[in-house]
Amino acid sequence: MTKAQPEWESPKGGPVTATEPGGEPTALALSAAAAAQFAEVLAADPASDEALTPGLVTMIRDEPGYRISLSVEEFGSDSALEMVLQTDPQISWWKSCSYFMAAQGGRGTGPEIRIEVKDRVHEARQLLYLPDLTRYGVFELWKGGFAGFGAFAGSLPINSYANRNRRVIFRWLQD
């Protein structure tokens, strides 16, 4: 994370940290091993049976208007995955995170499970239970656009079944 980007706190208090192999904490840094796993699991084969490693923290988009981080935490339930959408306090425009149980052409299809934030609401959470968790799920991120139309920010294929017992957090750092 660059110095220009704000640091944010974990739900337990204090800065969010990742853990290097061997247990050394880093301040919002992505270890080489976690970066390799992220690239391998999500880019090469999103339907892989490998789950994302708790402690993974990375930027999934890092450009003006789209500074979005992804982090993964343990959740504590083998029968659910929790999706979380957060924004920094200075962000007030509408943001959305949708989950679809299937993808077609890299985009979600079928029933949509959506969480939204806007104005003074800076966090939304949704539990995804076993019937919703599939090998071919996809998250889609949207933000407020022009004339009431949303602006697509990207999609992230995920084997949500392999990632049960995980909390997947999308955080908008800058709009």
C-alpha positions in Angstrom: 0.0 0.0 0.0 1.4 3.4 -0.9 1.7 6.2 1.7 -1.0 8.2 -0.1 -3.7 5.6 0.6 -5.4 5.7 4.0 -4.7 2.9 6.5 -7.8 1.2 7.9 -8.5 -0.8 11.0 -9.5 -4.4 11.5 -12.8 -5.1 13.4 -10.6 -6.1 16.3 -8.9 -2.7 16.4 -5.5 -1.7 15.1 -4.2 -1.7 11.6 -5.0 -4.5 9.3 -2.0 -6.8 8.9 -1.0 -9.8 6.8 1.3 -12.5 8.1 4.5 -13.6 6.2 5.4 -17.2 6.2 7.1 -17.8 9.5 4.7 -15.5 11.4 6.2 -12.0 10.8 3.4 -9.4 10.5 3.4 -6.8 7.7 1.3 -3.6 7.6 -1.1 -4.2 4.7 1.5 -5.9 2.7 0.9 -8.9 0.6 3.6 -11.6 1.0 5.1 -13.2 -2.1 3.5 -16.5 -1.1 0.0 -15.0 -0.7 0.4 -13.0 -4.0 1.3 -16.2 -5.8 -1.6 -18.0 -4.3 -4.0 -15.2 -5.2 -2.8 -15.1 -8.8 -2.8 -18.9 -9.1 -6.2 -19.5 -7.5 -8.2 -16.7 -9.0 -6.5 -16.0 -12.3 -5.5 -19.5 -13.4 -8.4 -21.6 -12.1 -11.1 -19.8 -10.2 -12.9 -23.1 -9.7 -9.8 -24.6 -7.9 -10.4 -26.6 -4.8 -7.9 -24.3 -3.0 -9.4 -21.8 -0.6 -8.0 -18.3 -0.2 -5.6 -18.0 2.8 -6.8 -16.1 5.8 -4.6 -13.0 6.1 -4.6 -12.3 2.4 -4.7 -8.5 1.8 -4.2 -7.1 -1.7 -5.4 -4.3 -4.0 -7.7 -5.8 -6.7 -7.9 -2.4 -8.5 -5.6 0.5 -7.8 -6.3 3.4 -10.1 -8.1 6.7 -9.6 -11.8 6.2 -8.9 -11.3 2.4 -8.3 -9.0 1.8 -5.3 -10.4 -1.4 -4.0 -8.8 -3.9 -1.7 -9.6 -7.5 -1.0 -8.9 -9.2 2.3 -9.7 -12.6 3.6 -10.3 -13.6 7.3 -11.4 -16.8 9.0 -15.2 -16.8 9.6 -15.9 -19.6 12.1 -18.6 -21.5 10.2 -18.0 -24.5 7.9 -21.4 -24.0 6.4 -21.2 -20.3 5.3 -19.0 -17.6 3.7 -19.5 -14.0 4.6 -19.2 -11.3 2.0 -18.5 -7.8 3.3 -18.5 -4.4 1.5 -16.8 -1.5 3.2 -16.0 2.1 2.2 -13.8 4.7 3.9 -15.8 7.4 5.8 -15.1 10.1 3.1 -16.9 8.0 0.4 -20.6 8.6 0.2 -21.6 7.5 -3.4 -23.4 4.2 -3.9 -21.3 1.0 -4.0 -22.6 -2.5 -4.5 -21.2 -6.1 -4.3 -23.2 -8.8 -5.9 -22.7 -12.6 -5.6 -23.9 -15.0 -8.3 -23.8 -18.7 -8.0 -22.8 -19.1 -11.7 -20.8 -17.2 -14.2 -21.1 -16.9 -18.0 -18.4 -15.1 -19.9 -16.8 -13.9 -16.7 -20.1 -12.2 -15.6 -22.6 -13.3 -13.0 -25.7 -15.1 -14.1 -28.8 -16.5 -12.2 -30.0 -15.4 -8.8 -28.2 -12.3 -7.4 -27.4 -11.7 -3.7 -26.4 -8.1 -3.3 -25.2 -5.8 -0.6 -25.0 -2.0 -0.9 -23.5 1.0 0.9 -24.1 4.7 0.4 -24.3 8.1 2.2 -23.5 7.4 5.9 -23.6 3.6 5.7 -20.1 2.4 5.2 -20.4 -1.4 5.8 -22.8 -4.1 4.6 -22.5 -7.8 5.3 -24.3 -10.9 3.9 -23.9 -14.6 4.8 -23.9 -17.1 2.0 -25.0 -20.5 3.2 -24.3 -23.9 1.7 -27.0 -23.8 -1.0 -25.5 -20.6 -2.3 -21.9 -21.8 -2.3 -20.8 -23.2 -5.7 -17.6 -24.1 -7.5 -18.3 -21.4 -10.2 -19.4 -18.4 -8.2 -18.6 -14.8 -9.0 -18.5 -11.5 -7.1 -19.3 -8.3 -9.1 -18.5 -4.8 -7.9 -20.4 -1.7 -9.0 -20.3 2.0 -8.1 -22.6 5.0 -8.7 -22.3 6.2 -12.3 -24.0 8.9 -14.4 -27.8 9.6 -14.6 -28.7 6.8 -12.2 -26.8 4.1 -14.0 -24.2 2.1 -12.2 -20.6 1.9 -13.3 -19.1 -1.7 -13.4 -15.9 -2.0 -11.4 -15.1 -5.6 -12.1 -15.9 -9.2 -11.4 -14.0 -11.8 -9.4 -14.7 -15.5 -10.0 -14.4 -17.7 -6.9 -15.0 -21.2 -5.8 -17.2 -20.1 -2.9 -17.7 -23.7 -1.7 -14.0 -24.1 -1.1 -14.0 -20.7 0.7 -16.6 -21.5 3.2 -15.4 -20.6 6.7 -14.0 -17.4 5.1 -14.9 -13.7 5.3 -14.2 -12.0 2.0 -13.9 -8.2 2.5 -14.0 -5.7 -0.4 -13.0 -2.2 0.7 -13.3 0.9 -1.4 -10.4 3.1 -0.3 -10.9 6.0 -2.8 -13.6 6.9 -5.2 
